[in-house]
Amino acid sequence: MSNDDLVEAIREVDCFQGIHEEDLGQIAKMGRVIEFAANEIVFREGDTALSSYVVVSGTLSLEVCAPGIGCRRLSTIRDGEFLGWSPVLDNFHMTVTARTVTICHLIELPKDQLLALCERSPHFGYVFMRGVAQTLARRLSAARMQLLNLFGDEAETNAADG
């Protein structure tokens, strides 16, 4: 992938909307394209949070795994989405497992370089972190809806019992 192609892929991601061209170029320079086969683990819950990713192509599943229960899908991530908020929020460990559903091409963005760019460019840092917060809000809302779907009948029964 050329540097121009990386810039275009990064520009499509919500949390990079409104970023200056110079900063997009810096992100592209730090990025490395990685290909994953279907059903590969990108990172596991509890792994040290070292990198975030831009999904160029493919579909991933975000999962929570528990002993005796196995893994449960929380959400699906697709082309043009940001993956891995833990590193940029200085969380030391990943909070979910990311597994590829299809062949995926991801741009890996090292945490240290991404955070250094936030420090050097306050405009970038503000726009990027606002985008990360919006991404988190959407995913939290989706998880909330899953819980309502899962426990909705039980909650209605408990409310009726009064």
ChimeraX attribute file (.defattr): number of C-alpha atoms within 10 A of each C-alpha:
attribute: neighborCount
match mode: 1-to-1
recipient: residues
	/A:1	7
	/A:2	8
	/A:3	13
	/A:4	12
	/A:5	11
	/A:6	21
	/A:7	19
	/A:8	15
	/A:9	20
	/A:10	27
	/A:11	19
	/A:12	15
	/A:13	17
	/A:14	17
	/A:15	21
	/A:16	21
	/A:17	15
	/A:18	14
	/A:19	17
	/A:20	14
	/A:21	11
	/A:22	10
	/A:23	19
	/A:24	20
	/A:25	17
	/A:26	14
	/A:27	22
	/A:28	24
	/A:29	13
	/A:30	13
	/A:31	23
	/A:32	15
	/A:33	17
	/A:34	14
	/A:35	13
	/A:36	18
	/A:37	14
	/A:38	15
	/A:39	15
	/A:40	15
	/A:41	15
	/A:42	15
	/A:43	19
	/A:44	19
	/A:45	16
	/A:46	12
	/A:47	13
	/A:48	15
	/A:49	23
	/A:50	20
	/A:51	21
	/A:52	21
	/A:53	23
	/A:54	24
	/A:55	25
	/A:56	24
	/A:57	18
	/A:58	20
	/A:59	19
	/A:60	27
	/A:61	21
	/A:62	21
	/A:63	20
	/A:64	18
	/A:65	14
	/A:66	9
	/A:67	6
	/A:68	6
	/A:69	8
	/A:70	9
	/A:71	13
	/A:72	13
	/A:73	15
	/A:74	16
	/A:75	16
	/A:76	15
	/A:77	19
	/A:78	18
	/A:79	18
	/A:80	19
	/A:81	20
	/A:82	23
	/A:83	21
	/A:84	23
	/A:85	21
	/A:86	19
	/A:87	21
	/A:88	22
	/A:89	14
	/A:90	13
	/A:91	13
	/A:92	14
	/A:93	15
	/A:94	20
	/A:95	20
	/A:96	20
	/A:97	23
	/A:98	25
	/A:99	24
	/A:100	21
	/A:101	19
	/A:102	17
	/A:103	16
	/A:104	24
	/A:105	20
	/A:106	26
	/A:107	26
	/A:108	20
	/A:109	23
	/A:110	19
	/A:111	21
	/A:112	14
	/A:113	15
	/A:114	20
	/A:115	16
	/A:116	11
	/A:117	17
	/A:118	19
	/A:119	13
	/A:120	11
	/A:121	13
	/A:122	11
	/A:123	16
	/A:124	21
	/A:125	19
	/A:126	14
	/A:127	18
	/A:128	21
	/A:129	18
	/A:130	15
	/A:131	19
	/A:132	21
	/A:133	15
	/A:134	14
	/A:135	18
	/A:136	13
	/A:137	12
	/A:138	12
	/A:139	16
	/A:140	14
	/A:141	12
	/A:142	14
	/A:143	14
	/A:144	12
	/A:145	13
	/A:146	14
	/A:147	11
	/A:148	13
	/A:149	11
	/A:150	11
	/A:151	11
	/A:152	13
	/A:153	11
	/A:154	12
	/A:155	12
	/A:156	11
	/A:157	10
	/A:158	10
	/A:159	9
	/A:160	8
	/A:161	7
	/A:162	6
